[in-house]
Amino acid sequence: MAANDVRKTEMKTQAGKLRRGDNEHKLALG
């Protein structure tokens, strides 16, 4: 279960990074 939680948090942080990068890209495009 602990491993599962770690994987879930990793997915969340990765999704957050992707989302953040997407926002930065949109801002860069203006």
MODELLER restraints for C-alpha pairs under 7 A, 6 or more apart:
rsr = mdl.restraints
at = mdl.atoms
